[in-house]
Amino acid sequence: MDDDVFYICSKLVPSSIDINNELNDDDPTSEVVAYLRSPDRIKQEKKDNRTKRMQQRQTKRKNTLAKK
């Protein structure tokens, strides 16, 4: 599945679409109930964040040791 896709009202819509601009205020059926990231994308983001935190810790540790 493509990374840049959101689930919106059980419809696949490209994330490049500005959701707010797509809504029609006069039409109550155009209301977006909820949108979520795909489960695969959430897993990947968690993994990326964890890797990023580990790298930041290592850099901080190196900088602290370099100062001593």
Steps between C-alpha positions, in 0.01 A plus 500: 500500500620851424643699792319818404146368537253568779189301581208743495149368561619161372607664173859529382591861431849627411654699785593777258135607494433774755210347691362831623485645150311197375213545745182671385339696785154489341500121465478317837600168338843640412609508866814300574440276799859391566821429320777268612843401380532146371626244757812435291584868493454531878739205556759656271472840672548338843806316372640821345439696821673233709801500269512880509490506884780242519714707263434814706604319820822377338582849372430650842722237664784567254474877555503456878810278484672741260459788748677310780 
